[in-house]
Amino acid sequence: MTEWDKQYLDLCQKIFDEGIIVPNRTGTDAITIAPETLTFDLSEEFPILTTKKLHERKAILEMLWIYQVASNDVRWLHDRDVYKIWDKHFIAEDGNWYATQNILDDDGNLVERDIVEYYGEEYAHTIGTAYGYIADRYQLIPKLIETIRTNPSCRRQVKSLWQDEFMDTAVLPPCVWSTEWQVLGDKINLSVHQRSCDVPLGLPFNITQYAVLANMVAHVTGYKPGKMQWSINDPHIYVNQIEGIEKQLNRRKLIEKGDLESFDAPELWLNPAITEFEGFDNSKNHSDIQIRKYKHHGPITFPPLSQ
């Protein structure tokens, strides 16, 4: 079993053992613990879960949508069959965002209500001024790569998707919102900050995405990937996800008893011919970025992600 699987399942068990049930805007209570930090050595292992299947194609393409294409247009995802993740967050043709929201009624009970918020027709088909919009406006990755190439000892490599002036026109504020980059010797280290984390669905997706991103940045700047430190402000498991996580924890027990096969971490392959970040293929098959030898114990179904 991989180090990432062990670390992940330890976190899930800790949430079960120490968590507090907390109501929230989704209407589904969550079991939540205090902030947590995870650490990865990307030079030793590429992190993708093997105790359940991760849809790696969708994870890679969503990351490219944000950081390489620097787009907020959901149609780009639709063209690549990555359509479920963001559909409830995009703005319609008429400039309105249509959604269902949970609010407290006069008796203090959570009730659903339909809402309509107007963002403007100029934001049609997008998620507003969020994620890729910010990556493009501030040229987050091009400036990062330029600085690593020209001033690798710089200690100011902080890249933030959270920009207060654009929050009012962002349909969904970023969950993974900030990265800090460090060049040390022949390696690039990365610190990632996450304000809120759906551990069963969001965390596995995000960890693999940013591991790919770190490898890509290292690849085009001539360095090796190093440490990735991940801080989570609000790690939680929704109560309707308990059964799925229990199934995954049971797979660990079966592996430790020898009743279920243990899989090693797969390999991340990046096309050695690619020398610029924007040169990586971002088509449906992302041919320049491949996770190879990926073995897993099959998917586990959870209710839709709430962010």
Summary of the structure (lengths in Angstrom):
residues: 307
radius of gyration: 19.7
end to end distance: 29.0
largest distance: 62.9
contacts: 934
relative contact order: 0.20
helix: 34%
strand: 25%
